[in-house]
Amino acid sequence: MAEQKILPFYGHGKGRDYCEFSNFYWHDVPYTFVMPEYALQSWTPKEIQCQFSEKAIMALKASLFDDQETFGLIVESMYPDEAKALGRQVQNFQEDLWSKHLEETAFEVVYQKFNSSKRLRELLLKTGNKLIVEAAPTDHIWGVGLAKSDPRIWDPTQWDGKNVLGRALMQAREKLREAPASQAVPKPEAKRARKSQNGDAEQQILPFYSHRPNLPFCEFSNFYWHDMPYTFVMPEYARQRWTPKEIQCQFSEKAIMAIKASLFDDQETFRLIDKSTSPDDTKALGRKVKNFNTDLWSKHLEQTAFEVVYQKFNSFKHLRELLLKTENKLLVEAAPNDRIWGVGLAKSDPKIWNPKQWNGTNVLGNALMQAREKLRDLPAQPQAEPEAGTEPKRARWRRGDAAEPSQAATEVAPTSLPASAFDCYVVLDFEATCDACDKMQMNPQEKEIIEFPLVLVDAKSLKQVDEFRTYVRPTCHPVLTDFCKELTGIQQEQVADAPLWPDARAMAEAWLEDRMQTLGYKRYVFATCGDWDLKTMLPSQCVTSKEEVPMAFRRWLNVKKLYEQFSGKRKDMLGMLEGLALKHEGHHHSGLDDCRNIARILIALVQRGSVIKEDMLSVRQGGYGQ
């Protein structure tokens, strides 16, 4: 009977049972969270809009400790893990004060969330009187430190955590049950409608921020990634004798920083900017431009912004139409930390609706409106969009344009990256128990995984976007040899306190599922340095644990084969790094460090033209045993 009354849940991926209970769960329509009195400061807004309750928790935390700057970043965060990471950076934090308000915070957040939606309210009430428990294997505060698969989850006396979230859900359930007719918090659409009735000025303002896909007007951001590169013609005022007439851009930040480097006659940085494949890297390069002069840059800043924005929106029919549909609205970049390109205010700040209270010059917003006017005057002038599958024109350097380029400048890196069959690559590199004497002369099935790391690489931006690691407690050889500890850097206490393989695998799979959901990826493939990890080691571990090899782990990209296809030579990880002129980083045979280096190899190969296709993958048939 006791087991029937316990309801364990874990994970926020849609389709999971009770995924709505998670603080990472994404709401299709944002809900209003009213900040509780105990956390208010003089600057704290009365309410914020949330699409996941993790934002409410961390905003409350920042306000409680009077950290206005981090509060603003949390409110503007687009993803739960981003909000959580910001919450860990809150200034003036006091453990005792946070602990004092933790359960109160959990209840406030959970109650307002479930009271904001009839569907959520009914879902929670349908749990009856069950004992709700967050089966989070690595969380001993909000959860109970146990996985759903752990038999101890059914016995509260064996829980290894406080279950703060589960208790808050049950407390909210009781309050909702006692007040069935209580009014739900109004939806943000209604709030915005009432706000707009205050005057025409508010209706005419269109704030935007961020380049995250699927956000309204994400295309306005200079970090927005275009699937097909467009040609940017370098303006006359910024040209030097060596400056090419045009470059290819997949994000307009590249055009801005290329102008900057050319304007100040920094040929070396210009070349690096032209080859860069991510907006962040490009922006960082722009900050290193030599011979920089603030007065000269300020003189050309608005002209630069207009040139960049106009050429971008004139390159694609859908972008032109999007900008023209804003009609005569006042476009404003609601960037809380940018007082030049933006206005130094967040979208959630009430002052965003009053231009007199803006804290910045809104260079990007002004450039967008200026480009809109020119596009409106020239309706028949848009450039034709390239047909799908055609090769974009590439900028070329003329032989006599400049002196001999540096080694960095001569590295092969196509301006437009080859298309990939996948949204992301999941780099994996296990570490296992071993000894100097042929790995202890173990039976192959007694070798056990002791480190399970993953590094996530975005297939479009070719950036390492996230990583995961858990150590794993071995059972056949629970004490690591001195050789193993020296080789891998893994110490006995790290594996002694680690989860067993089934829980470690579940943690990795839950993390990966969460990343796919949060980042909007649909197709991924594992990438390894050789076939040993997934062809030999994982099946051996599964035999030891008496389980099948999970379907997702039965195909992978062997980066060694990709390198051999590129160079004609088959090398190990260190050899591939050397062949690509990349420096080895970290501790060799640390699983996570090896994953990072393998990811760098993979990125370099794709940047140099390697194309990854389905028929290149290694595949393992069968599931259990050999």
HELIX and SHEET records of a PDB file:
HELIX    1   1 GLU A    3  LYS A    5  5                                   3    
HELIX    2   2 CYS A   19  PHE A   21  5                                   3    
HELIX    3   3 GLU A   37  ALA A   39  5                                   3    
HELIX    4   4 SER A   53  LEU A   64  1                                  12    
HELIX    5   5 GLN A   68  GLU A   76  1                                   9    
HELIX    6   6 PRO A   80  GLY A   87  1                                   8    
HELIX    7   7 GLU A   95  ASN A  115  1                                  21    
HELIX    8   8 LYS A  118  LEU A  125  1                                   8    
HELIX    9   9 PRO A  151  TRP A  154  5                                   4    
HELIX   10  10 PRO A  156  GLN A  158  5                                   3    
HELIX   11  11 VAL A  164  GLU A  178  1                                  15    
HELIX   12  12 PRO A  188  SER A  196  1                                   9    
HELIX   13  13 ASP A  200  GLN A  204  1                                   5    
HELIX   14  14 CYS A  218  PHE A  220  5                                   3    
HELIX   15  15 GLU A  236  ALA A  238  5                                   3    
HELIX   16  16 SER A  252  LEU A  263  1                                  12    
HELIX   17  17 GLN A  267  LYS A  275  1                                   9    
HELIX   18  18 PRO A  279  GLY A  286  1                                   8    
HELIX   19  19 THR A  294  PHE A  313  1                                  20    
HELIX   20  20 LYS A  317  LEU A  324  1                                   8    
HELIX   21  21 PRO A  350  TRP A  353  5                                   4    
HELIX   22  22 PRO A  355  GLN A  357  5                                   3    
HELIX   23  23 VAL A  363  ASP A  377  1                                  15    
HELIX   24  24 GLN A  407  THR A  410  1                                   4    
HELIX   25  25 LYS A  439  GLN A  441  5                                   3    
HELIX   26  26 PRO A  444  GLU A  446  5                                   3    
HELIX   27  27 ASP A  482  THR A  488  1                                   7    
HELIX   28  28 GLN A  492  ALA A  496  1                                   5    
HELIX   29  29 TRP A  501  LEU A  519  1                                  19    
HELIX   30  30 TRP A  532  MET A  537  3                                   6    
HELIX   31  31 LEU A  538  THR A  544  1                                   7    
HELIX   32  32 MET A  551  ARG A  554  5                                   4    
HELIX   33  33 VAL A  559  SER A  567  1                                   9    
HELIX   34  34 MET A  573  GLY A  579  1                                   7    
HELIX   35  35 GLY A  591  GLN A  607  1                                  17    
HELIX   36  36 GLU A  614  MET A  616  5                                   3    
SHEET    1   A 2 ILE A   6  PHE A   9  0                                        
SHEET    2   A 2 LEU A 131  GLU A 134  1                                        
SHEET    1   B 2 TYR A  31  VAL A  34  0                                        
SHEET    2   B 2 GLU A  47  CYS A  50 -1                                        
SHEET    1   C 2 ILE A 205  PHE A 208  0                                        
SHEET    2   C 2 LEU A 330  GLU A 333  1                                        
SHEET    1   D 2 TYR A 230  VAL A 233  0                                        
SHEET    2   D 2 GLU A 246  CYS A 249 -1                                        
SHEET    1   E 6 GLU A 431  ALA A 432  0                                        
SHEET    2   E 6 ILE A 449  ASP A 458 -1                                        
SHEET    3   E 6 CYS A 424  LEU A 428 -1                                        
SHEET    4   E 6 TYR A 524  THR A 528  1                                        
SHEET    5   E 6 ARG A 555  ASN A 558  1                                        
SHEET    6   E 6 SER A 618  VAL A 619 -1                                        
SHEET    1   F 3 GLU A 431  ALA A 432  0                                        
SHEET    2   F 3 ILE A 449  ASP A 458 -1                                        
SHEET    3   F 3 GLN A 464  TYR A 471 -1                                        
END                                                                             
